[in-house]
Amino acid sequence: MSNSSMRMSLCLAGSLLGCAFALGQASPSPTTPPAQGGKQTPAQNPPSGATPLTLESSPPPVSAEEEAAYKVFNDLPNDDAAKKDQAGLDFVQKYPQSRYRATIYNWQVKYYYGTGKIDKMEAAADKELEIQPNDAQTLAVVGSVLPRAMNSSMSEAERQKRLAKAQEYSQKALDLVPTLTKPDNMTDEVFDKGKKFVSSMAYSGLGMVAFRQGKFADAIPHLEKAIGLDPQPDPVNYYILGICNEKTSHYDAAVIDFTKCSDIPGGLQAACKSSIDEAKKLGATQLSAPN
């Protein structure tokens, strides 16, 4: 396997390892703000227990029976997520026009992402976005995940479709963030953190799309912005940024990126450490591009 192929596989592995986090373990609540939690894995951790930052509003409840049925779903503990997921599926089948569909789909996006079920995550997100097309958080999650979750079995048409969707969703999330209005019950600090985290995911998505397209110079500023907005940067962003800097002959910058990646515990540490030596060797034997 070539260095580039091995790196691509490791990048995917790192991103999937990062799926085992609190995102899929939180029950959404219509008033809970998105907030960035602690990170233990190589991927960005979307806010635990958070509903989307969105401009949409919910219609009024339909009936007491529907309210009671939703309460059953909402009260199920997250440590029995498979049962909660099935309850959500049953609910939307019985109440296909419910005001709570978007909340359930949003929870499923998190659950499927957290368990590495990317196709199901994408399907749930599409259903939610049909109802709430301005859910910046879901747009950013999907936009950042899709370009990471690619494999050699995909056709070129499938590959291009996925990248185009990721780019569209990531850019739309960024466009929406400045238009969001802070809820009355949310502090300025929490609201600002939520917006920065959504923006970080979206910039990561744009950077990953450019990386997948071989546009390494274009990927660099997006990945730098993603890292700069995240107080606990995703090692995958550092790793891909390092590759992009190496590909564009910015070897000193690549060494810095790989070093920062290697300092973060997780599945990418070994790959990042070996990449440091490789970037140093290239920098010693090849002409570096001006900064």
N, C-alpha and C positions, 0 to 999 in steps of 0.2 A: 504494500500500500504506500502511495506517495505521501510526502509530508502534508501536502494540501488536502488530500483525501482523509488522512488521519485526523487532521485538525478539524475538518468539517464534521467528522463522526464524533469527535470529542466535544465539539461545540453543542451538537444536538444532545449528546448524553448529559452534558452539564445543564442544559436548559430543562430537560425532563427531570433530572434530579431535583431541580428547583421547584418542581410542581408539588413536592410534599411539604406544604406549608399551610398556614392558617386560613388562606383564602377559601379553601373548600370546607372549612370547619366552622364557618360562622353563619348564624342565622340572620338574614337581612331584616331590618326594621325600618319602616318609613321615615323615622326621625333620626336614625343613627348616622352621624357623619363619617365619611371615609377618613381614616387616619392611618399613618404608616406605623406598622408594628415592627418588632425586632426581626432580624433576618438570620436564618441559620443555614441557608442553602444558597447555591450559586445563582438563583434567579431572583428577579424582583418579587417581593411579596406584596401583592395587592392588599389593601387595608382589610383587616379582619373585622367582621361584624358590621360591615359598611354597606349601605345602599348606594346606588350610583349618584355621582354629581350630574344632575340632569336638569333640563328646563321643563320637563314634562310634569303634569299634575294628574292625579288619579281621579277617575269618575266616582260617583257615590256608590256605596254598597248596594247590592241587589236585594238581598234577603237575609234574615236572621240565620237561616239554614246555611247559606253560603259563608256567613261570618263564622259560624260554629265549625264548619268544615275547614276553613282556613286556619282557625285556631289549633285544630288537631295537627296540621302540618307545622305550624309555627312553634308549637310547644314540644315537638319531638326533639330529643337531645341530639346534638351534633356528633356525639360519639357513636351514634347509630345512623350514620349518614346515608347508608344504602336504603334503610327503611324510610328515612325522611325523603329521599329522592323518589321512591315509589309513591309515597303519599302525595308528593307534588305532581307526579304524572297522573295519578288518579284524580286529583283535584281539577287540573286543567282539562281533563277529559270530560268530567261531569259538569264543569262550569266554564265552557269555552269562551265566554265573553266577560269573565270575572275581572273586577278591578285589580285583583291580586295576581293575575297572570304574570305581569312584568316582574313583580317581586319574586315569584317562584322561579321564573326563568333566570333571573339575576343570580339567585342562590345556586341554581344548577350550573350556570357558567362557572362559578367559583368551585363547586364540588367537582365537576368534570375536569377542570383545569388542575385542581389539587390532586386528582388521581391519575393524571396523564391521559385522560380520554379526550384527545384534542378534537376529534371529529364530532363527538357529542357536545363538547364545549361550543364549537362553532355553530352547531345546529341550534342549541339553546340561545346563544347570543343573537342569531338571526331572528328567532321568534321574539325575543325581547325587543330588539331594535325595530321590528315591525310596529310595536306598540309605542316604544319610547325611542325614536330615532336619534334623539339628542342626549343619550346617556353617554357622557364623555368617558366615564370609567370603563364601561364595557367596550366601547370603541377602542380605547387605548389597550385594554387587555388583549383583545383579539388581534389588534394591529401589531402588538409586540410578540405575540406567541406564534402566529402563523408562519412568519419567515424563519423561525427557529425550528419548527416542527416540519421539516422537509426531509425526504429520503430519496434514494436513487431509483426506487420503483415508480416514482411519479413521472408521468409523461411531461414533455415540455409544455404542452398546453395547460395541464394541471398546475405545473410549476408557475407559469406566467399568470394564470388566473389567481393563484394564491398570493403572489407578490403584489399584483395590482390591487387586490382587496385589502391587503395589509397596509399598503401605502395610502389608499383612500381613507381607511378607518383611522389610521394614525394622524393624518393631516386634518381630518374632520375633528378629531378630539382636540387637537391643538387650536383649531379655529374656535371651538366652543368654549374653551377654558376662560378666555377673557370676558365672555358674555354671562358667565354664571353669577348668580346672586346668592349671597350668603344668607342662609336661613336664620331666623331670629334667635333660635335656640342653640346656635353654633358660635363658638368663640372665633375671633379673628385668626388666632394661631392655628387652630384645627383646620379652618377653612383654607388658609394659606398652604398648610402642609398637604392637604388633599389635592389642591390644584397643582402644586409642584410635583407630587407623585404621579398624577395622571399625565402631566407634561413629560416627566421623565420616561414613563413607559412609552408614550407616543414617539418621542425622539429616538428611543431605542428601536422601535418598530421601523422608523424611516431609515435609521442607520443599518439595520439588519437587511432591509430590502435592498439598499444600495450595495451592501456587501455581497449579497447573493447574486446580484447582477454584475458583479465584478467592477463596480464603480467605487473603488477604494477611496479615492480622494473625496468623493461626495459623501461617503459614509462617515468620515472623520469628524466633521463639525456636529453632525447629529448625535454621534456617540459621546462626544465631549459634553454636549448639552445634557444628555441623559445622565451622565455621571455627575455633572455639576449640580443638578437639581435634586439628587438623591443623597441624603446624609449618610446612608449606608450602601454605597454603590454595588451594583450587581457585578460579580466577577466575570460573567459572560460578556458584559459590555467592555470591561477592561481587556479581556482576551481578544475579542474581535477588533477592538481599537488597535491593539498591538499588532495584529495581523495586517490591518489596513496601513498602519504606519510603516511596517516592514515592506509591504508591497509597493509603497510609494517612496521607498528609500529613506525614510525618516527613522534610521536605526536607533539613535539615542532615545527618541520618543518611544519606540517600540520596547526597548529595554525597560524603561520606566513603567509602561503599561503592564508588561508581563510580570514585573516585580510586584506591582500593586495587586495584580490578580493572584500571584503566588502567596501573598500575605493573608489571603482570605481563606479560612478553612472550607473545604468542600471538594467536590469531584474534579475540579479543574486545576488543583494545585500542582500536580505532577506535570501536566501538559504545559502550564505556565512556566514552571521552573526550567524545563528543558528548552522552552522557547527563548528564555533569557540568553542562554549560551549561544543559541543559533543566531539571534539578533546581534549579539556582540561579535561573533565571527564574521557575519556579513558586513557589519560596520567597519571591521578592521581590514577587510579585503576589497570592499566596493565603495564607490563614491557616494556620499550621502547627499540627498537633495537639500537645498537651502530651506530654512524654516520659514 
